[in-house]
Amino acid sequence: MKRIIIIALFITSLVFTGCTDKREVDDLIIATAIALDLNEEGSLELSIQILNVHSVGNRPMDAAPVVVIAETGRTVQEVLRKISTIIPEKLFFSHFVLLVIGEELAREGILPYVTFFAINQDALHRFNIAVARGCKGKDILKIVSVAAHVPSMSAEGKLLEATKYYGIGKYYTNDEVLSDIRSEGISLSLGSIQIIGDPEKGSDLENRKKTDLEAYTKASTIAVFKKDKLIDWMDEEESLGYNYISGKIKNSYIVVTKGDGTFASVQVMKVNSKTKPILENGKIKFKISISFLAEITEDLSGETSHDNAYVRDILERTNYEIRLLCEKAIQKAQTIKADIFGFGRLLYRKKYKLWLEIKDRFEEEIFPELETEIVVQGKITRVKP
């Protein structure tokens, strides 16, 4: 929402300043998102979501908020040149917020494309990169939303919220992506977006006028890469565990099963995570310490006695559930031999000499058998039920 307000203010400012380069507001071609896919012939397909400036104002529900233009080619530059023959003015890339990479292309490798936009003079700003799960990136750009006027703003917001306030997603910018791909001791992981429903019906403006949407986008789980190639997906629990270990969660919920079989909801806040490499008897071990504050927000048993024993029991069960999520995340990463936690990077920083000795075989041989100790200790500060 902040992004669309900024863009609207940008357009408004041009109106009142008279557009010093004499370019009319109606002629502005502002890119808000880009999608990269492979077409049926295996060529690059690039789609650009362009803001309809006529819809940023009167009766926005009656006009399509964006237009999506797509072309194919061998390189990004070639496709952009082709697109320039379709639009009447130069594209403004300085406001696009999201680069969506289709799953098929992600499995082939993303480094050349991410690098292009990282060094392009018209796109020298931070933008989020995500994978389109089970669909083309182009389809993500077309799904209209009730929650946000511009589809890419909606998708970007969902990625951010899913990361901070639930914990299954990942919000990662272009410079962070390039750093992980090029760095030693870490495998890249990205957030993802998927479409629920029929993509074709979801692109119809009538979709957002219905109480039961034909299609919508949602933040999905974490995509795991080897170098710059997508190799697998984490499930919801594994994604939560990853974000607890990474300390990315700001506010989330844990559902615990009580001794009587009923459930209680615990709001987890202010998560802090620290990972430390330890060398014991010639073997590498990593200790992960996670702390948090929490509130008990719901108890389906109807229990009203919230004494110290009750709070202690819920806390122990919460600690256990979080530790279990972390163990599942580590187990998945070890199974597919992808060090998405950056354990190798920590060795590089903390035990450099050791890292030089083992770096060539760390991810394939050492990481899958790595011992970890997970210590979770929270504090319940309030009981709401």
PyMOL commands that set and color helices and strands:
alter all, ss='L'
color gray80, all
select helices_A, chain A and resi 2-17+25-27+53-55+60-62+76-83+103-108+111-119+121-123+137-142+151-165+174-182+199-202+205-209+236-246+308-335+343-350+352-358+362-369
alter helices_A, ss='H'
color red, helices_A
select strands_A, chain A and resi 29-38+44-51+66-73+91-92+98-102+128-132+189-197+215-226+229-233+251-257+263-280+283-299+371-383
alter strands_A, ss='S'
color yellow, strands_A
deselect
rebuild
show_as cartoon
